[in-house]
């Protein structure tokens, strides 16, 4: 489905099914800003373009899909620093849930977020997402 066709279909689906479901499972009702983030994340589907890097030794990499979604939130909400993003993820349970971080799990450190962002830059994640939306 082309982007021009996908957006109206998706907006209808979000309003009818996703937002009521999210409101039911969130601690507080979604804010307008959080609903906007959900719409953007549903349209761009950044998590579908995150490489599934797997290392065989050492600790497994932190959840890259959730970090990628949180970087979209950082850009959308105009947080100037990763530290601001992490603070908001800790303070706002709905934002944490939307980005894909389990509520009971401790968030990754600022350095982990920065390393993940560097991986996304090397991978060209922004360009990959853009190209997938244009084609």
HUUR-V34548 format. One record per residue. N is the residue number from 0. NEAR is the number of other ideal C-beta (glycine too) atoms within 10 Angstrom. Layout:
<<N:NEAR> <N:NEAR>>
//
This chain:
<<0:8> <1:8> <2:13> <3:7> <4:9> <5:13> <6:14> <7:9> <8:10> <9:16> <10:13> <11:10> <12:12> <13:17> <14:12> <15:10> <16:10> <17:15> <18:17> <19:10> <20:10> <21:18> <22:13> <23:7> <24:8> <25:15> <26:10> <27:10> <28:11> <29:18> <30:12> <31:7> <32:13> <33:21> <34:19> <35:13> <36:22> <37:16> <38:17> <39:15> <40:19> <41:15> <42:15> <43:18> <44:12> <45:20> <46:17> <47:11> <48:19> <49:21> <50:12> <51:7> <52:11> <53:7> <54:8> <55:5> <56:4> <57:6> <58:6> <59:9> <60:16> <61:15> <62:20> <63:19> <64:15> <65:22> <66:27> <67:24> <68:23> <69:29> <70:21> <71:18> <72:22> <73:21> <74:12> <75:13> <76:15> <77:7> <78:17> <79:8> <80:10> <81:20> <82:11> <83:13> <84:23> <85:19> <86:13> <87:17> <88:22> <89:13> <90:9> <91:18> <92:14> <93:21> <94:22> <95:21> <96:18> <97:23> <98:26> <99:15> <100:22> <101:11> <102:8> <103:5> <104:10> <105:8> <106:20> <107:20> <108:12> <109:13> <110:9> <111:17> <112:21> <113:13> <114:15> <115:24> <116:17> <117:10> <118:17> <119:21> <120:10> <121:9> <122:15> <123:12> <124:20> <125:14> <126:10> <127:16> <128:19> <129:12> <130:11> <131:14> <132:13> <133:7> <134:7>>
//
